[in-house]
Amino acid sequence: MAEEVCPDQKNKFENISLSARTCTRRTEDLGDNLCQQLREKAQQFQWFSLATDESNDVSDTAQLLLFIRGIDKNFNVYEELLQLCSLKGTTTGEDLFCNLEQALVSMQLPWKKLVSVTTDGGRNMSGQNKGSVGRIMTKLAGIGCTIPLFFHCIIHQEALCSKVLSWKEVMNIVVSTVNYIRKNGLTHRQFQQFLSDMEADYRDVVYYSEVRWLSRGAVLKRFFDLRKEINTFMNEQGKFIPELTDTQWLIDLGFLTDVTQELNTLNVKLQSKKKLISDMITQT
């Protein structure tokens, strides 16, 4: 790379060690330095709030994410990932609280400066008795500190509300049709070639996943745009779907597609830094 980018300064790169051990050590040093910078900034916080989320990764290891937002005396606001905690065993409210408490201790953050906590909807997280929220309340009451404000994740609330729009008479047809097209390799390849021959706007349909709350809008939008091509292909396959020629059903499909697209747009707007709770509630 040095020869291609800056051949006249190639000699300066020859003395830099790029062994695996050296790169690992330097990466660890960078991580330690970032933690130290965050620790120094945390000492200047007049108040801070926490956002917590717990989920399993691809290896089924529970990961607890802790985000912090702090403000100093000059009203400078900092938002950072405080810590990522891997939970190898149980994930009770006590386990989550212990990891949260250790993170605050490592950053030398006093409980008395905590003003709010945002959690996901899990019982172990938001439970008032045995959840981490309940543990925090007990901890602060025991040391005589003011109880902070507790919020439920707004995006999660909005996602739960969107599930009310199940519209099974529409979704069942869409999901079964998409599954038929994609579950068999030969059928899937034939469909892709069919779309290519028809010079359609897209070259495939999208799988639907119940746990990925943005996928419904993407699936419906793609299905609606390819509804004529899908109808023709399914008829050629001997799988006649009467709903694809039913005007009322197509109207329902279009309406649900528009609604889910609006929900997806809202979800994306709610995801970014420097979002105030008042603005987020107003948008929802």
C-alpha positions as MATLAB code, in Angstrom:
seq = 'MAEEVCPDQKNKFENISLSARTCTRRTEDLGDNLCQQLREKAQQFQWFSLATDESNDVSDTAQLLLFIRGIDKNFNVYEELLQLCSLKGTTTGEDLFCNLEQALVSMQLPWKKLVSVTTDGGRNMSGQNKGSVGRIMTKLAGIGCTIPLFFHCIIHQEALCSKVLSWKEVMNIVVSTVNYIRKNGLTHRQFQQFLSDMEADYRDVVYYSEVRWLSRGAVLKRFFDLRKEINTFMNEQGKFIPELTDTQWLIDLGFLTDVTQELNTLNVKLQSKKKLISDMITQT';
ca = [
       0.000    0.000    0.000;
       2.863    2.352    0.830;
       4.421    1.674   -2.592;
       1.172    2.574   -4.355;
       0.061    5.525   -2.225;
       3.319    7.256   -1.330;
       6.321    5.474   -2.906;
       8.641    8.395   -2.097;
       8.049    7.818    1.649;
       8.085    4.034    1.576;
      11.097    3.833    3.911;
       9.157    5.473    6.735;
       6.763    2.517    6.837;
       9.417   -0.206    6.936;
      10.179    0.290   10.635;
       6.518    0.024   11.691;
       5.690   -3.367   13.164;
       2.409   -4.796   11.907;
       2.465   -8.205   13.562;
      -0.776   -9.610   14.967;
       0.440   -9.226   18.563;
       1.502   -5.622   17.994;
      -1.793   -4.689   16.319;
      -3.700   -6.325   19.196;
      -1.699   -4.420   21.795;
      -2.186   -1.129   19.982;
      -5.926   -1.745   19.653;
      -6.110   -2.433   23.389;
      -4.125    0.742   24.073;
      -6.555    2.744   21.935;
      -9.474    1.261   23.849;
      -7.871    2.046   27.206;
      -7.190    5.598   26.082;
     -10.800    6.125   25.019;
     -11.986    4.804   28.384;
      -9.627    7.169   30.159;
     -10.894   10.127   28.131;
     -14.477    9.217   28.976;
     -13.551    8.846   32.652;
     -11.985   12.316   32.677;
     -15.049   13.841   31.007;
     -17.328   12.012   33.426;
     -15.662   13.789   36.340;
     -16.949   17.074   34.919;
     -20.578   15.956   34.652;
     -23.017   17.925   36.746;
     -25.770   15.432   35.881;
     -26.001   12.327   33.770;
     -28.596    9.871   32.492;
     -28.351    6.242   31.396;
     -29.925    4.179   28.624;
     -29.750    0.392   28.934;
     -30.554   -2.407   26.532;
     -30.038   -6.161   26.843;
     -30.162   -8.643   23.977;
     -28.579  -11.894   22.819;
     -25.888  -11.981   20.143;
     -25.441  -14.664   17.467;
     -23.754  -16.983   19.996;
     -26.691  -16.634   22.447;
     -24.544  -14.643   24.866;
     -26.512  -11.896   26.589;
     -25.004   -8.464   25.970;
     -25.888   -5.499   28.172;
     -25.337   -2.118   26.514;
     -24.995    0.934   28.733;
     -25.110    4.402   27.171;
     -24.498    7.605   29.063;
     -25.465   11.203   28.419;
     -23.842   13.796   30.624;
     -23.820   17.574   30.852;
     -21.092   19.743   32.365;
     -21.305   23.193   33.970;
     -20.883   24.853   30.568;
     -23.915   22.963   29.227;
     -21.807   20.806   26.938;
     -23.626   17.507   26.339;
     -21.728   14.250   25.817;
     -23.238   10.984   24.613;
     -21.099    7.848   24.679;
     -21.243    4.078   25.001;
     -20.387    3.602   28.647;
     -19.819   -0.144   28.632;
     -20.679   -3.415   26.917;
     -21.179   -6.196   29.456;
     -21.270   -9.858   28.413;
     -23.526  -11.916   30.681;
     -22.473  -15.568   30.516;
     -24.966  -16.898   33.065;
     -28.338  -15.628   34.200;
     -29.749  -12.236   33.239;
     -31.869  -11.400   36.259;
     -32.524   -7.876   37.419;
     -29.836   -8.358   40.057;
     -27.284   -9.385   37.396;
     -28.078   -6.343   35.265;
     -27.946   -3.998   38.234;
     -24.581   -5.376   39.408;
     -23.029   -4.777   35.983;
     -24.511   -1.275   35.851;
     -23.177   -0.486   39.309;
     -19.700   -1.766   38.393;
     -19.708    0.433   35.273;
     -20.512    3.526   37.347;
     -17.804    2.648   39.861;
     -15.221    2.169   37.091;
     -16.064    5.630   35.743;
     -16.178    7.130   39.266;
     -19.712    8.408   38.730;
     -21.731    9.101   41.890;
     -25.321    7.883   42.127;
     -26.492   11.296   43.324;
     -25.879   12.783   39.848;
     -28.100   10.239   38.099;
     -31.289   11.969   36.892;
     -32.946    9.485   34.536;
     -32.768    5.903   33.274;
     -34.220    4.558   30.023;
     -34.732    0.809   29.666;
     -36.149   -1.693   27.201;
     -39.358   -3.570   27.899;
     -37.904   -6.715   29.494;
     -39.213   -7.677   32.936;
     -35.662   -8.157   34.203;
     -34.907   -4.591   33.124;
     -38.042   -2.537   33.827;
     -39.537   -4.499   36.734;
     -40.397   -2.302   39.709;
     -39.614   -5.025   42.248;
     -36.995   -7.479   41.013;
     -35.928   -5.718   37.817;
     -32.888   -3.481   37.507;
     -35.180   -0.440   37.806;
     -36.410   -1.695   41.173;
     -32.833   -2.355   42.290;
     -31.814    1.173   41.340;
     -34.733    2.628   43.282;
     -33.825    0.541   46.335;
     -30.165    1.537   46.062;
     -30.878    5.275   45.841;
     -33.483    5.176   48.593;
     -30.956    3.437   50.819;
     -28.323    6.137   50.391;
     -30.807    9.000   50.581;
     -30.610   10.167   46.964;
     -33.440   11.522   44.833;
     -35.121    8.823   42.756;
     -34.400    9.483   39.048;
     -36.959    9.507   36.253;
     -37.517    6.168   34.533;
     -38.495    5.880   30.883;
     -39.480    2.976   28.709;
     -37.706    2.947   25.311;
     -39.871    5.093   23.038;
     -38.872    3.211   19.888;
     -39.808   -0.069   21.549;
     -43.148    1.367   22.637;
     -43.855    2.542   19.109;
     -42.879   -0.882   17.721;
     -45.246   -2.587   20.176;
     -48.077   -0.238   19.193;
     -47.471   -0.968   15.506;
     -48.120   -4.661   16.159;
     -51.786   -3.769   16.681;
     -51.893   -3.346   12.891;
     -51.622   -7.080   12.314;
     -54.004   -7.194    9.317;
     -53.607  -10.936    9.029;
     -55.852  -11.125    5.956;
     -53.164   -9.131    4.123;
     -49.973  -10.286    5.840;
     -50.798  -13.992    5.626;
     -51.106  -13.839    1.831;
     -47.957  -11.730    1.459;
     -45.828  -13.891    3.747;
     -47.015  -17.209    2.295;
     -46.382  -15.973   -1.259;
     -42.903  -14.679   -0.442;
     -42.058  -17.918    1.374;
     -43.192  -19.980   -1.615;
     -40.973  -17.970   -3.953;
     -37.874  -18.026   -1.764;
     -37.980  -21.343    0.096;
     -37.057  -23.398   -2.996;
     -33.798  -22.604   -4.783;
     -35.112  -23.447   -8.264;
     -38.307  -21.429   -7.832;
     -36.328  -18.508   -6.462;
     -33.922  -18.512   -9.412;
     -36.816  -18.766  -11.859;
     -38.510  -15.797  -10.208;
     -35.349  -13.689  -10.344;
     -34.897  -14.537  -14.025;
     -38.567  -13.740  -14.638;
     -38.142  -10.277  -13.084;
     -35.025   -9.718  -15.176;
     -36.847  -10.686  -18.371;
     -39.747   -8.406  -17.440;
     -37.268   -5.562  -16.704;
     -38.966   -4.996  -13.359;
     -37.823   -2.259  -10.972;
     -36.560   -4.889   -8.508;
     -34.874   -8.272   -8.902;
     -36.245  -10.063   -5.829;
     -38.726  -10.042   -2.968;
     -37.763   -9.503    0.683;
     -38.141  -12.024    3.500;
     -40.361  -11.066    6.431;
     -39.012  -11.388    9.990;
     -41.365  -10.895   12.927;
     -38.585   -9.814   15.315;
     -37.218   -7.162   12.947;
     -39.844   -4.466   13.210;
     -38.622   -2.539   10.165;
     -38.954   -5.560    7.874;
     -42.749   -5.444    7.529;
     -42.675   -2.113    5.710;
     -39.843   -3.261    3.428;
     -41.624   -6.528    2.571;
     -44.962   -4.832    1.841;
     -43.393   -2.052   -0.229;
     -41.495   -4.519   -2.417;
     -44.503   -6.846   -2.713;
     -46.825   -3.990   -3.671;
     -44.433   -2.675   -6.320;
     -44.082   -6.176   -7.823;
     -47.715   -7.241   -7.383;
     -48.382   -7.614  -11.132;
     -45.178   -9.554  -11.779;
     -45.814  -11.785   -8.757;
     -49.375  -12.513   -9.936;
     -48.170  -13.485  -13.416;
     -45.363  -15.669  -12.057;
     -47.598  -17.472   -9.560;
     -50.149  -18.201  -12.293;
     -47.380  -19.695  -14.444;
     -46.414  -21.854  -11.482;
     -49.989  -23.091  -11.175;
     -50.454  -21.274   -7.835;
     -53.428  -19.010   -8.495;
     -53.897  -16.376   -5.761;
     -57.322  -14.740   -6.126;
     -56.438  -11.887   -3.743;
     -53.915  -10.530   -6.255;
     -56.790   -9.676   -8.590;
     -59.212   -8.589   -5.852;
     -59.528   -4.797   -5.960;
     -60.550   -4.471   -2.295;
     -57.655   -6.647   -1.123;
     -55.207   -4.607   -3.196;
     -56.602   -1.422   -1.633;
     -56.002   -2.921    1.828;
     -52.485   -3.931    0.767;
     -51.731   -0.409   -0.451;
     -53.111    1.165    2.719;
     -51.091   -1.136    5.004;
     -47.999   -0.486    2.889;
     -48.389    3.290    3.320;
     -48.989    2.986    7.073;
     -45.961    0.762    7.662;
     -43.798    3.032    5.532;
     -44.770    5.955    7.755;
     -43.947    3.887   10.852;
     -40.554    2.973    9.383;
     -39.832    6.625    8.648;
     -40.772    7.514   12.228;
     -38.581    4.738   13.646;
     -35.576    5.969   11.701;
     -36.162    9.569   12.836;
     -36.150    8.453   16.461;
     -32.732    6.831   16.064;
     -29.831    9.234   16.338;
     -27.833   11.209   18.844;
     -28.909   14.346   20.657;
     -32.602   13.507   20.701;
     -34.547   15.108   23.550;
     -37.308   13.104   25.215;
     -39.804   15.907   24.645;
     -39.109   15.945   20.898;
     -39.332   12.156   20.628;
     -42.645   11.998   22.467;
     -44.010   14.768   20.228;
     -43.031   12.818   17.100;
     -44.722    9.654   18.335;
];
